[in-house]
């Protein structure tokens, strides 16, 4: 199973943001996100995408308001 990258630049809706993985375990991930303004943090559960044999980063709608 392909894991998420530790560091990557956003595309599409998150273009202009840089994502840096700070922590991960078998349950979830913590990313620092830098872009316009102060950095913020995204914490989310690990979701396995069996169709593509990889872990999927959630879309912006998965985070709520």
PDB file of N, CA, C, O and CB in Angstrom:
ATOM      1  N   UNK A   1       0.847  -1.176   0.000  1.00  0.00           N
ATOM      2  CA  UNK A   1       0.000   0.000   0.000  1.00  0.00           C
ATOM      3  C   UNK A   1       0.896   1.244   0.000  1.00  0.00           C
ATOM      4  O   UNK A   1       1.794   1.371   0.832  1.00  0.00           O
ATOM      5  CB  UNK A   1      -0.965  -0.005   1.228  1.00  0.00           C
ATOM      6  N   UNK A   2       0.644   2.148  -0.930  1.00  0.00           N
ATOM      7  CA  UNK A   2       1.435   3.366  -1.055  1.00  0.00           C
ATOM      8  C   UNK A   2       1.000   4.373   0.010  1.00  0.00           C
ATOM      9  O   UNK A   2      -0.184   4.694   0.117  1.00  0.00           O
ATOM     10  CB  UNK A   2       1.290   3.973  -2.474  1.00  0.00           C
ATOM     11  N   UNK A   3       1.955   4.867   0.794  1.00  0.00           N
ATOM     12  CA  UNK A   3       1.688   5.839   1.857  1.00  0.00           C
ATOM     13  C   UNK A   3       1.611   7.256   1.298  1.00  0.00           C
ATOM     14  O   UNK A   3       2.002   7.503   0.157  1.00  0.00           O
ATOM     15  CB  UNK A   3       2.772   5.760   2.940  1.00  0.00           C
ATOM     16  N   UNK A   4       1.107   8.180   2.103  1.00  0.00           N
ATOM     17  CA  UNK A   4       1.090   9.593   1.732  1.00  0.00           C
ATOM     18  C   UNK A   4       2.509  10.151   1.755  1.00  0.00           C
ATOM     19  O   UNK A   4       3.356   9.690   2.521  1.00  0.00           O
ATOM     20  CB  UNK A   4       0.173  10.399   2.683  1.00  0.00           C
ATOM     21  N   UNK A   5       2.757  11.140   0.913  1.00  0.00           N
ATOM     22  CA  UNK A   5       4.072  11.791   0.878  1.00  0.00           C
ATOM     23  C   UNK A   5       4.267  12.600   2.153  1.00  0.00           C
ATOM     24  O   UNK A   5       3.307  13.106   2.735  1.00  0.00           O
ATOM     25  CB  UNK A   5       4.212  12.703  -0.377  1.00  0.00           C
ATOM     26  N   UNK A   6       5.521  12.715   2.578  1.00  0.00           N
ATOM     27  CA  UNK A   6       5.835  13.500   3.769  1.00  0.00           C
ATOM     28  C   UNK A   6       5.795  14.991   3.480  1.00  0.00           C
ATOM     29  O   UNK A   6       5.511  15.784   4.378  1.00  0.00           O
ATOM     30  CB  UNK A   6       7.203  13.114   4.310  1.00  0.00           C
ATOM     31  N   UNK A   7       6.076  15.390   2.236  1.00  0.00           N
ATOM     32  CA  UNK A   7       6.114  16.795   1.861  1.00  0.00           C
ATOM     33  C   UNK A   7       5.618  16.911   0.424  1.00  0.00           C
ATOM     34  O   UNK A   7       6.080  16.189  -0.460  1.00  0.00           O
ATOM     35  CB  UNK A   7       7.557  17.391   2.017  1.00  0.00           C
ATOM     36  N   UNK A   8       4.666  17.830   0.193  1.00  0.00           N
ATOM     37  CA  UNK A   8       4.197  18.036  -1.179  1.00  0.00           C
ATOM     38  C   UNK A   8       3.535  19.394  -1.318  1.00  0.00           C
ATOM     39  O   UNK A   8       3.117  19.999  -0.331  1.00  0.00           O
ATOM     40  CB  UNK A   8       3.220  16.927  -1.591  1.00  0.00           C
ATOM     41  N   UNK A   9       3.443  19.870  -2.562  1.00  0.00           N
ATOM     42  CA  UNK A   9       2.758  21.121  -2.888  1.00  0.00           C
ATOM     43  C   UNK A   9       1.352  20.794  -3.354  1.00  0.00           C
ATOM     44  O   UNK A   9       1.132  19.810  -4.059  1.00  0.00           O
ATOM     45  CB  UNK A   9       3.531  21.926  -3.977  1.00  0.00           C
ATOM     46  N   UNK A  10       0.401  21.631  -2.952  1.00  0.00           N
ATOM     47  CA  UNK A  10      -0.989  21.394  -3.300  1.00  0.00           C
ATOM     48  C   UNK A  10      -1.280  21.640  -4.769  1.00  0.00           C
ATOM     49  O   UNK A  10      -0.591  22.406  -5.443  1.00  0.00           O
ATOM     50  CB  UNK A  10      -1.875  22.259  -2.464  1.00  0.00           C
ATOM     51  N   UNK A  11      -2.332  20.959  -5.252  1.00  0.00           N
ATOM     52  CA  UNK A  11      -2.818  21.135  -6.619  1.00  0.00           C
ATOM     53  C   UNK A  11      -4.318  21.376  -6.552  1.00  0.00           C
ATOM     54  O   UNK A  11      -4.955  21.080  -5.542  1.00  0.00           O
ATOM     55  CB  UNK A  11      -2.483  19.890  -7.517  1.00  0.00           C
ATOM     56  N   UNK A  12      -4.871  21.905  -7.612  1.00  0.00           N
ATOM     57  CA  UNK A  12      -6.319  22.123  -7.669  1.00  0.00           C
ATOM     58  C   UNK A  12      -6.773  23.145  -6.642  1.00  0.00           C
ATOM     59  O   UNK A  12      -6.273  24.269  -6.625  1.00  0.00           O
ATOM     60  CB  UNK A  12      -7.060  20.813  -7.453  1.00  0.00           C
ATOM     61  N   UNK A  13      -7.718  22.767  -5.783  1.00  0.00           N
ATOM     62  CA  UNK A  13      -8.285  23.686  -4.791  1.00  0.00           C
ATOM     63  C   UNK A  13      -7.267  24.151  -3.755  1.00  0.00           C
ATOM     64  O   UNK A  13      -7.457  25.201  -3.141  1.00  0.00           O
ATOM     65  CB  UNK A  13      -9.443  23.024  -4.089  1.00  0.00           C
ATOM     66  N   UNK A  14      -6.207  23.406  -3.550  1.00  0.00           N
ATOM     67  CA  UNK A  14      -5.203  23.757  -2.540  1.00  0.00           C
ATOM     68  C   UNK A  14      -3.893  24.220  -3.178  1.00  0.00           C
ATOM     69  O   UNK A  14      -2.840  24.165  -2.543  1.00  0.00           O
ATOM     70  CB  UNK A  14      -4.938  22.559  -1.624  1.00  0.00           C
ATOM     71  N   UNK A  15      -3.954  24.674  -4.423  1.00  0.00           N
ATOM     72  CA  UNK A  15      -2.776  25.182  -5.114  1.00  0.00           C
ATOM     73  C   UNK A  15      -2.228  26.381  -4.343  1.00  0.00           C
ATOM     74  O   UNK A  15      -2.988  27.246  -3.907  1.00  0.00           O
ATOM     75  CB  UNK A  15      -3.114  25.572  -6.585  1.00  0.00           C
ATOM     76  N   UNK A  16      -0.931  26.427  -4.180  1.00  0.00           N
ATOM     77  CA  UNK A  16      -0.301  27.516  -3.438  1.00  0.00           C
ATOM     78  C   UNK A  16      -0.020  27.160  -1.987  1.00  0.00           C
ATOM     79  O   UNK A  16       0.623  27.933  -1.277  1.00  0.00           O
ATOM     80  CB  UNK A  16      -1.170  28.738  -3.491  1.00  0.00           C
ATOM     81  N   UNK A  17      -0.487  26.013  -1.539  1.00  0.00           N
ATOM     82  CA  UNK A  17      -0.235  25.545  -0.175  1.00  0.00           C
ATOM     83  C   UNK A  17       0.832  24.453  -0.203  1.00  0.00           C
ATOM     84  O   UNK A  17       0.940  23.688  -1.161  1.00  0.00           O
ATOM     85  CB  UNK A  17      -1.544  25.018   0.484  1.00  0.00           C
ATOM     86  N   UNK A  18       1.614  24.401   0.872  1.00  0.00           N
ATOM     87  CA  UNK A  18       2.648  23.382   1.013  1.00  0.00           C
ATOM     88  C   UNK A  18       2.311  22.544   2.235  1.00  0.00           C
ATOM     89  O   UNK A  18       2.027  23.087   3.303  1.00  0.00           O
ATOM     90  CB  UNK A  18       4.074  24.020   1.138  1.00  0.00           C
ATOM     91  N   UNK A  19       2.339  21.230   2.085  1.00  0.00           N
ATOM     92  CA  UNK A  19       1.940  20.289   3.133  1.00  0.00           C
ATOM     93  C   UNK A  19       3.178  19.557   3.645  1.00  0.00           C
ATOM     94  O   UNK A  19       3.969  19.022   2.868  1.00  0.00           O
ATOM     95  CB  UNK A  19       0.878  19.276   2.602  1.00  0.00           C
ATOM     96  N   UNK A  20       3.330  19.544   4.976  1.00  0.00           N
ATOM     97  CA  UNK A  20       4.461  18.883   5.606  1.00  0.00           C
ATOM     98  C   UNK A  20       3.950  17.936   6.689  1.00  0.00           C
ATOM     99  O   UNK A  20       3.326  18.368   7.658  1.00  0.00           O
ATOM    100  CB  UNK A  20       5.448  19.922   6.199  1.00  0.00           C
ATOM    101  N   UNK A  21       4.218  16.646   6.518  1.00  0.00           N
ATOM    102  CA  UNK A  21       3.750  15.642   7.478  1.00  0.00           C
ATOM    103  C   UNK A  21       4.580  15.750   8.763  1.00  0.00           C
ATOM    104  O   UNK A  21       5.805  15.623   8.731  1.00  0.00           O
ATOM    105  CB  UNK A  21       3.847  14.199   6.872  1.00  0.00           C
ATOM    106  N   UNK A  22       3.905  15.983   9.886  1.00  0.00           N
ATOM    107  CA  UNK A  22       4.582  16.088  11.169  1.00  0.00           C
ATOM    108  C   UNK A  22       4.539  14.780  11.945  1.00  0.00           C
ATOM    109  O   UNK A  22       5.481  14.452  12.666  1.00  0.00           O
ATOM    110  CB  UNK A  22       3.964  17.192  11.991  1.00  0.00           C
ATOM    111  N   UNK A  23       3.451  14.035  11.800  1.00  0.00           N
ATOM    112  CA  UNK A  23       3.268  12.808  12.579  1.00  0.00           C
ATOM    113  C   UNK A  23       2.347  11.864  11.826  1.00  0.00           C
ATOM    114  O   UNK A  23       1.457  12.298  11.094  1.00  0.00           O
ATOM    115  CB  UNK A  23       2.695  13.121  13.986  1.00  0.00           C
ATOM    116  N   UNK A  24       2.570  10.560  12.013  1.00  0.00           N
ATOM    117  CA  UNK A  24       1.651   9.563  11.478  1.00  0.00           C
ATOM    118  C   UNK A  24       1.729   8.326  12.354  1.00  0.00           C
ATOM    119  O   UNK A  24       2.746   8.060  12.994  1.00  0.00           O
ATOM    120  CB  UNK A  24       1.982   9.220   9.992  1.00  0.00           C
ATOM    121  N   UNK A  25       0.637   7.575  12.371  1.00  0.00           N
ATOM    122  CA  UNK A  25       0.615   6.268  13.016  1.00  0.00           C
ATOM    123  C   UNK A  25      -0.413   5.414  12.278  1.00  0.00           C
ATOM    124  O   UNK A  25      -0.910   5.818  11.226  1.00  0.00           O
ATOM    125  CB  UNK A  25       0.277   6.382  14.554  1.00  0.00           C
ATOM    126  N   UNK A  26      -0.734   4.255  12.810  1.00  0.00           N
ATOM    127  CA  UNK A  26      -1.656   3.348  12.117  1.00  0.00           C
ATOM    128  C   UNK A  26      -3.091   3.860  12.082  1.00  0.00           C
ATOM    129  O   UNK A  26      -3.930   3.299  11.377  1.00  0.00           O
ATOM    130  CB  UNK A  26      -1.629   1.996  12.777  1.00  0.00           C
ATOM    131  N   UNK A  27      -3.385   4.930  12.841  1.00  0.00           N
ATOM    132  CA  UNK A  27      -4.750   5.461  12.903  1.00  0.00           C
ATOM    133  C   UNK A  27      -4.951   6.761  12.119  1.00  0.00           C
ATOM    134  O   UNK A  27      -6.054   7.020  11.638  1.00  0.00           O
ATOM    135  CB  UNK A  27      -5.126   5.692  14.334  1.00  0.00           C
ATOM    136  N   UNK A  28      -3.901   7.585  11.982  1.00  0.00           N
ATOM    137  CA  UNK A  28      -4.107   8.870  11.339  1.00  0.00           C
ATOM    138  C   UNK A  28      -2.833   9.635  11.052  1.00  0.00           C
ATOM    139  O   UNK A  28      -1.723   9.127  11.210  1.00  0.00           O
ATOM    140  CB  UNK A  28      -4.984   9.698  12.174  1.00  0.00           C
ATOM    141  N   UNK A  29      -3.030  10.902  10.614  1.00  0.00           N
ATOM    142  CA  UNK A  29      -1.937  11.770  10.184  1.00  0.00           C
ATOM    143  C   UNK A  29      -2.115  13.177  10.736  1.00  0.00           C
ATOM    144  O   UNK A  29      -3.226  13.615  11.033  1.00  0.00           O
ATOM    145  CB  UNK A  29      -1.853  11.809   8.656  1.00  0.00           C
ATOM    146  N   UNK A  30      -0.979  13.881  10.866  1.00  0.00           N
ATOM    147  CA  UNK A  30      -0.953  15.293  11.232  1.00  0.00           C
ATOM    148  C   UNK A  30      -0.074  16.002  10.216  1.00  0.00           C
ATOM    149  O   UNK A  30       1.099  15.661  10.058  1.00  0.00           O
ATOM    150  CB  UNK A  30      -0.426  15.509  12.703  1.00  0.00           C
ATOM    151  N   UNK A  31      -0.641  16.994   9.522  1.00  0.00           N
ATOM    152  CA  UNK A  31       0.088  17.787   8.536  1.00  0.00           C
ATOM    153  C   UNK A  31       0.064  19.250   8.922  1.00  0.00           C
ATOM    154  O   UNK A  31      -0.952  19.763   9.392  1.00  0.00           O
ATOM    155  CB  UNK A  31      -0.504  17.596   7.135  1.00  0.00           C
ATOM    156  N   UNK A  32       1.194  19.922   8.721  1.00  0.00           N
ATOM    157  CA  UNK A  32       1.259  21.375   8.812  1.00  0.00           C
ATOM    158  C   UNK A  32       1.063  21.903   7.395  1.00  0.00           C
ATOM    159  O   UNK A  32       1.689  21.418   6.453  1.00  0.00           O
ATOM    160  CB  UNK A  32       2.629  21.872   9.445  1.00  0.00           C
ATOM    161  N   UNK A  33       0.193  22.895   7.251  1.00  0.00           N
ATOM    162  CA  UNK A  33      -0.127  23.448   5.937  1.00  0.00           C
ATOM    163  C   UNK A  33       0.250  24.926   5.931  1.00  0.00           C
ATOM    164  O   UNK A  33      -0.254  25.710   6.736  1.00  0.00           O
ATOM    165  CB  UNK A  33      -1.642  23.252   5.589  1.00  0.00           C
ATOM    166  N   UNK A  34       1.141  25.294   5.015  1.00  0.00           N
ATOM    167  CA  UNK A  34       1.566  26.691   4.890  1.00  0.00           C
ATOM    168  C   UNK A  34       1.081  27.237   3.566  1.00  0.00           C
ATOM    169  O   UNK A  34       1.109  26.552   2.544  1.00  0.00           O
ATOM    170  CB  UNK A  34       3.109  26.825   5.005  1.00  0.00           C
ATOM    171  N   UNK A  35       0.638  28.477   3.598  1.00  0.00           N
ATOM    172  CA  UNK A  35       0.138  29.125   2.390  1.00  0.00           C
ATOM    173  C   UNK A  35       0.018  30.602   2.670  1.00  0.00           C
ATOM    174  O   UNK A  35       0.968  31.230   3.138  1.00  0.00           O
ATOM    175  CB  UNK A  35      -1.227  28.529   1.938  1.00  0.00           C
ATOM    176  N   UNK A  36      -1.140  31.162   2.386  1.00  0.00           N
ATOM    177  CA  UNK A  36      -1.356  32.578   2.681  1.00  0.00           C
ATOM    178  C   UNK A  36      -1.656  32.742   4.177  1.00  0.00           C
ATOM    179  O   UNK A  36      -2.569  32.109   4.708  1.00  0.00           O
ATOM    180  CB  UNK A  36      -2.522  33.158   1.813  1.00  0.00           C
ATOM    181  N   UNK A  37      -0.892  33.580   4.832  1.00  0.00           N
ATOM    182  CA  UNK A  37      -1.122  33.805   6.259  1.00  0.00           C
ATOM    183  C   UNK A  37      -0.382  32.801   7.133  1.00  0.00           C
ATOM    184  O   UNK A  37       0.623  32.220   6.723  1.00  0.00           O
ATOM    185  CB  UNK A  37      -2.603  33.743   6.560  1.00  0.00           C
ATOM    186  N   UNK A  38      -0.896  32.609   8.339  1.00  0.00           N
ATOM    187  CA  UNK A  38      -0.266  31.717   9.310  1.00  0.00           C
ATOM    188  C   UNK A  38      -0.476  30.256   8.925  1.00  0.00           C
ATOM    189  O   UNK A  38      -1.477  29.911   8.297  1.00  0.00           O
ATOM    190  CB  UNK A  38      -0.820  31.977  10.716  1.00  0.00           C
ATOM    191  N   UNK A  39       0.472  29.400   9.306  1.00  0.00           N
ATOM    192  CA  UNK A  39       0.277  27.967   9.035  1.00  0.00           C
ATOM    193  C   UNK A  39      -0.892  27.415   9.843  1.00  0.00           C
ATOM    194  O   UNK A  39      -1.194  27.909  10.929  1.00  0.00           O
ATOM    195  CB  UNK A  39       1.561  27.176   9.358  1.00  0.00           C
ATOM    196  N   UNK A  40      -1.537  26.404   9.315  1.00  0.00           N
ATOM    197  CA  UNK A  40      -2.577  25.707  10.072  1.00  0.00           C
ATOM    198  C   UNK A  40      -2.288  24.208  10.003  1.00  0.00           C
ATOM    199  O   UNK A  40      -1.384  23.770   9.292  1.00  0.00           O
ATOM    200  CB  UNK A  40      -4.012  26.037   9.513  1.00  0.00           C
ATOM    201  N   UNK A  41      -3.059  23.442  10.742  1.00  0.00           N
ATOM    202  CA  UNK A  41      -2.780  22.011  10.879  1.00  0.00           C
ATOM    203  C   UNK A  41      -4.019  21.208  10.506  1.00  0.00           C
ATOM    204  O   UNK A  41      -5.148  21.594  10.810  1.00  0.00           O
ATOM    205  CB  UNK A  41      -2.328  21.671  12.322  1.00  0.00           C
ATOM    206  N   UNK A  42      -3.781  20.077   9.839  1.00  0.00           N
ATOM    207  CA  UNK A  42      -4.870  19.178   9.460  1.00  0.00           C
ATOM    208  C   UNK A  42      -4.600  17.810  10.069  1.00  0.00           C
ATOM    209  O   UNK A  42      -3.537  17.222   9.872  1.00  0.00           O
ATOM    210  CB  UNK A  42      -5.013  19.081   7.905  1.00  0.00           C
ATOM    211  N   UNK A  43      -5.578  17.319  10.807  1.00  0.00           N
ATOM    212  CA  UNK A  43      -5.508  16.017  11.448  1.00  0.00           C
ATOM    213  C   UNK A  43      -6.636  15.176  10.862  1.00  0.00           C
ATOM    214  O   UNK A  43      -7.780  15.627  10.806  1.00  0.00           O
ATOM    215  CB  UNK A  43      -5.618  16.131  13.019  1.00  0.00           C
ATOM    216  N   UNK A  44      -6.324  13.963  10.428  1.00  0.00           N
ATOM    217  CA  UNK A  44      -7.354  13.132   9.822  1.00  0.00           C
ATOM    218  C   UNK A  44      -7.030  11.655   9.988  1.00  0.00           C
ATOM    219  O   UNK A  44      -5.881  11.259  10.181  1.00  0.00           O
ATOM    220  CB  UNK A  44      -7.513  13.474   8.344  1.00  0.00           C
ATOM    221  N   UNK A  45      -8.096  10.850   9.904  1.00  0.00           N
ATOM    222  CA  UNK A  45      -7.972   9.398  10.017  1.00  0.00           C
ATOM    223  C   UNK A  45      -7.348   8.821   8.753  1.00  0.00           C
ATOM    224  O   UNK A  45      -7.486   9.373   7.661  1.00  0.00           O
ATOM    225  CB  UNK A  45      -9.346   8.754  10.278  1.00  0.00           C
ATOM    226  N   UNK A  46      -6.670   7.715   8.927  1.00  0.00           N
ATOM    227  CA  UNK A  46      -6.078   6.983   7.813  1.00  0.00           C
ATOM    228  C   UNK A  46      -7.199   6.272   7.038  1.00  0.00           C
ATOM    229  O   UNK A  46      -7.968   5.508   7.620  1.00  0.00           O
ATOM    230  CB  UNK A  46      -5.006   5.956   8.323  1.00  0.00           C
ATOM    231  N   UNK A  47      -7.286   6.525   5.737  1.00  0.00           N
ATOM    232  CA  UNK A  47      -8.288   5.880   4.887  1.00  0.00           C
ATOM    233  C   UNK A  47      -7.586   5.167   3.745  1.00  0.00           C
ATOM    234  O   UNK A  47      -6.893   5.784   2.936  1.00  0.00           O
ATOM    235  CB  UNK A  47      -9.313   6.913   4.342  1.00  0.00           C
ATOM    236  N   UNK A  48      -7.777   3.861   3.695  1.00  0.00           N
ATOM    237  CA  UNK A  48      -7.153   3.065   2.649  1.00  0.00           C
ATOM    238  C   UNK A  48      -8.044   3.035   1.409  1.00  0.00           C
ATOM    239  O   UNK A  48      -9.229   2.709   1.490  1.00  0.00           O
ATOM    240  CB  UNK A  48      -6.873   1.636   3.149  1.00  0.00           C
ATOM    241  N   UNK A  49      -7.465   3.376   0.274  1.00  0.00           N
ATOM    242  CA  UNK A  49      -8.162   3.351  -1.006  1.00  0.00           C
ATOM    243  C   UNK A  49      -7.760   2.052  -1.709  1.00  0.00           C
ATOM    244  O   UNK A  49      -6.716   1.988  -2.357  1.00  0.00           O
ATOM    245  CB  UNK A  49      -7.817   4.624  -1.887  1.00  0.00           C
ATOM    246  N   UNK A  50      -8.590   1.026  -1.578  1.00  0.00           N
ATOM    247  CA  UNK A  50      -8.252  -0.291  -2.125  1.00  0.00           C
ATOM    248  C   UNK A  50      -8.267  -0.307  -3.659  1.00  0.00           C
ATOM    249  O   UNK A  50      -7.603  -1.140  -4.276  1.00  0.00           O
ATOM    250  CB  UNK A  50      -9.225  -1.337  -1.593  1.00  0.00           C
ATOM    251  N   UNK A  51      -9.013   0.601  -4.266  1.00  0.00           N
ATOM    252  CA  UNK A  51      -9.069   0.651  -5.730  1.00  0.00           C
ATOM    253  C   UNK A  51      -7.701   1.006  -6.311  1.00  0.00           C
ATOM    254  O   UNK A  51      -7.289   0.448  -7.328  1.00  0.00           O
ATOM    255  CB  UNK A  51     -10.125   1.674  -6.196  1.00  0.00           C
ATOM    256  N   UNK A  52      -6.991   1.948  -5.654  1.00  0.00           N
ATOM    257  CA  UNK A  52      -5.695   2.405  -6.155  1.00  0.00           C
ATOM    258  C   UNK A  52      -4.527   1.911  -5.294  1.00  0.00           C
ATOM    259  O   UNK A  52      -3.376   2.271  -5.543  1.00  0.00           O
ATOM    260  CB  UNK A  52      -5.676   3.924  -6.221  1.00  0.00           C
ATOM    261  N   UNK A  53      -4.822   1.088  -4.285  1.00  0.00           N
ATOM    262  CA  UNK A  53      -3.803   0.523  -3.393  1.00  0.00           C
ATOM    263  C   UNK A  53      -2.931   1.612  -2.774  1.00  0.00           C
ATOM    264  O   UNK A  53      -1.702   1.557  -2.826  1.00  0.00           O
ATOM    265  CB  UNK A  53      -2.924  -0.473  -4.155  1.00  0.00           C
ATOM    266  N   UNK A  54      -3.610   2.613  -2.181  1.00  0.00           N
ATOM    267  CA  UNK A  54      -2.877   3.722  -1.560  1.00  0.00           C
ATOM    268  C   UNK A  54      -3.706   4.313  -0.418  1.00  0.00           C
ATOM    269  O   UNK A  54      -4.873   3.968  -0.229  1.00  0.00           O
ATOM    270  CB  UNK A  54      -2.535   4.819  -2.614  1.00  0.00           C
ATOM    271  N   UNK A  55      -3.079   5.202   0.326  1.00  0.00           N
ATOM    272  CA  UNK A  55      -3.767   5.981   1.347  1.00  0.00           C
ATOM    273  C   UNK A  55      -4.205   7.284   0.683  1.00  0.00           C
ATOM    274  O   UNK A  55      -3.423   7.885  -0.054  1.00  0.00           O
ATOM    275  CB  UNK A  55      -2.844   6.245   2.609  1.00  0.00           C
ATOM    276  N   UNK A  56      -5.430   7.734   0.926  1.00  0.00           N
ATOM    277  CA  UNK A  56      -5.945   8.945   0.289  1.00  0.00           C
ATOM    278  C   UNK A  56      -5.986  10.108   1.272  1.00  0.00           C
ATOM    279  O   UNK A  56      -6.432   9.963   2.410  1.00  0.00           O
ATOM    280  CB  UNK A  56      -7.341   8.694  -0.285  1.00  0.00           C
ATOM    281  N   UNK A  57      -5.511  11.268   0.810  1.00  0.00           N
ATOM    282  CA  UNK A  57      -5.638  12.506   1.587  1.00  0.00           C
ATOM    283  C   UNK A  57      -7.082  12.976   1.420  1.00  0.00           C
ATOM    284  O   UNK A  57      -7.586  12.991   0.298  1.00  0.00           O
ATOM    285  CB  UNK A  57      -4.596  13.620   1.111  1.00  0.00           C
ATOM    286  N   UNK A  58      -7.760  13.360   2.498  1.00  0.00           N
ATOM    287  CA  UNK A  58      -9.162  13.771   2.379  1.00  0.00           C
ATOM    288  C   UNK A  58      -9.331  15.051   1.568  1.00  0.00           C
ATOM    289  O   UNK A  58      -8.423  15.881   1.519  1.00  0.00           O
ATOM    290  CB  UNK A  58      -9.760  13.964   3.756  1.00  0.00           C
ATOM    291  N   UNK A  59     -10.477  15.211   0.938  1.00  0.00           N
ATOM    292  CA  UNK A  59     -10.787  16.441   0.216  1.00  0.00           C
ATOM    293  C   UNK A  59     -11.146  17.540   1.210  1.00  0.00           C
ATOM    294  O   UNK A  59     -11.324  17.272   2.398  1.00  0.00           O
ATOM    295  CB  UNK A  59     -11.944  16.214  -0.790  1.00  0.00           C
ATOM    296  N   UNK A  60     -11.252  18.768   0.729  1.00  0.00           N
ATOM    297  CA  UNK A  60     -11.576  19.878   1.633  1.00  0.00           C
ATOM    298  C   UNK A  60     -12.960  19.713   2.273  1.00  0.00           C
ATOM    299  O   UNK A  60     -13.176  20.192   3.387  1.00  0.00           O
ATOM    300  CB  UNK A  60     -11.513  21.205   0.873  1.00  0.00           C
ATOM    301  N   UNK A  61     -13.887  19.056   1.602  1.00  0.00           N
ATOM    302  CA  UNK A  61     -15.234  18.851   2.165  1.00  0.00           C
ATOM    303  C   UNK A  61     -15.222  17.912   3.361  1.00  0.00           C
ATOM    304  O   UNK A  61     -16.120  17.982   4.199  1.00  0.00           O
ATOM    305  CB  UNK A  61     -16.170  18.300   1.100  1.00  0.00           C
ATOM    306  N   UNK A  62     -14.238  17.044   3.461  1.00  0.00           N
ATOM    307  CA  UNK A  62     -14.139  16.093   4.571  1.00  0.00           C
ATOM    308  C   UNK A  62     -13.793  16.783   5.891  1.00  0.00           C
ATOM    309  O   UNK A  62     -14.031  16.217   6.957  1.00  0.00           O
ATOM    310  CB  UNK A  62     -13.091  15.032   4.256  1.00  0.00           C
ATOM    311  N   UNK A  63     -13.236  17.995   5.837  1.00  0.00           N
ATOM    312  CA  UNK A  63     -12.816  18.684   7.054  1.00  0.00           C
ATOM    313  C   UNK A  63     -13.924  19.535   7.673  1.00  0.00           C
ATOM    314  O   UNK A  63     -13.812  19.919   8.838  1.00  0.00           O
ATOM    315  CB  UNK A  63     -11.623  19.552   6.757  1.00  0.00           C
ATOM    316  N   UNK A  64     -14.958  19.832   6.952  1.00  0.00           N
ATOM    317  CA  UNK A  64     -16.045  20.658   7.502  1.00  0.00           C
ATOM    318  C   UNK A  64     -15.693  22.130   7.510  1.00  0.00           C
ATOM    319  O   UNK A  64     -14.861  22.588   6.727  1.00  0.00           O
ATOM    320  CB  UNK A  64     -16.384  20.214   8.911  1.00  0.00           C
ATOM    321  N   UNK A  65     -16.338  22.868   8.405  1.00  0.00           N
ATOM    322  CA  UNK A  65     -16.139  24.326   8.466  1.00  0.00           C
ATOM    323  C   UNK A  65     -14.920  24.660   9.279  1.00  0.00           C
ATOM    324  O   UNK A  65     -14.590  25.835   9.443  1.00  0.00           O
ATOM    325  CB  UNK A  65     -17.364  25.024   9.060  1.00  0.00           C
TER     326      UNK A  65
END
